[in-house]
Amino acid sequence: MEEKFITVKTFGFSQDVAIVQTYMEMRGIDVFMKNSTLNRLTYPIFDIEMQVKESDYETAKNALIEGGFAQPEDFASY
């Protein structure tokens, strides 16, 4: 059975995505960027969602906090 992906962080600006994605991948966390389609002006059409495997959620959440990309209060109880 395939593992479900869930959103761990949402981005409104595409330029923020590459830095955080690289950081997460360097920590060994696989990420998928949902809604990363850009229009001709290179602005996201929708918010970009960083998704991780459900089993990696806590690790990803802690990595985002440790890296300064999120605060503990950014995460609702999962």
C-alpha positions as CSV (number, residue, x, y, z in Angstrom):
1,M,0.0,0.0,0.0
2,E,1.3,3.4,-0.9
3,E,1.9,5.9,1.8
4,K,-0.2,9.1,1.8
5,F,1.4,12.5,1.4
6,I,0.2,15.4,3.6
7,T,0.9,19.1,3.6
8,V,3.5,20.3,6.1
9,K,3.9,23.9,4.8
10,T,2.3,26.3,2.4
11,F,4.1,29.0,0.3
12,G,2.6,32.0,-1.3
13,F,5.7,33.0,-3.2
14,S,7.6,30.6,-5.5
15,Q,11.0,32.0,-4.7
16,D,10.8,30.6,-1.1
17,V,10.1,27.1,-2.3
18,A,13.6,26.2,-3.7
19,I,15.5,27.1,-0.5
20,V,13.2,25.2,1.8
21,Q,12.9,22.2,-0.6
22,T,16.7,22.0,-0.8
23,Y,17.0,22.2,3.0
24,M,14.5,19.4,3.5
25,E,16.1,17.2,0.9
26,M,19.6,17.7,2.4
27,R,18.1,16.4,5.7
28,G,16.9,13.3,3.9
29,I,13.2,14.2,3.8
30,D,11.4,13.6,0.5
31,V,9.1,16.4,-0.5
32,F,6.5,16.9,-3.2
33,M,5.4,20.4,-4.2
34,K,1.7,20.5,-5.0
35,N,0.4,23.3,-7.1
36,S,3.8,24.4,-8.3
37,T,2.5,25.4,-11.7
38,L,3.4,28.9,-12.5
39,N,1.9,31.4,-14.8
40,R,3.9,33.4,-17.4
41,L,4.8,36.1,-14.8
42,T,6.3,33.3,-12.5
43,Y,3.8,33.9,-9.7
44,P,2.1,30.9,-8.4
45,I,-1.4,30.4,-9.5
46,F,-2.3,28.8,-6.2
47,D,-0.5,28.5,-2.9
48,I,2.3,25.9,-3.2
49,E,2.0,23.1,-0.7
50,M,5.0,21.3,0.5
51,Q,3.9,17.7,1.1
52,V,5.8,14.9,2.9
53,K,5.0,11.3,3.5
54,E,2.7,10.9,6.5
55,S,5.4,8.9,8.4
56,D,7.8,11.9,7.9
57,Y,5.4,14.6,9.1
58,E,6.9,15.0,12.6
59,T,10.5,14.9,11.3
60,A,9.6,17.5,8.6
61,K,7.8,19.7,11.1
62,N,10.8,19.7,13.5
63,A,13.2,20.3,10.6
64,L,11.2,23.4,9.5
65,I,11.3,24.7,13.0
66,E,15.0,24.0,13.5
67,G,15.8,25.6,10.2
68,G,13.9,28.8,11.1
69,F,11.3,28.3,8.3
70,A,8.4,27.8,10.7
71,Q,7.4,28.3,14.3
72,P,5.8,25.7,16.6
73,E,2.5,27.6,16.6
74,D,2.3,27.3,12.8
75,F,1.3,23.6,13.2
76,A,-2.1,22.6,14.2
77,S,-2.4,19.3,16.1
78,Y,-2.1,16.5,13.6
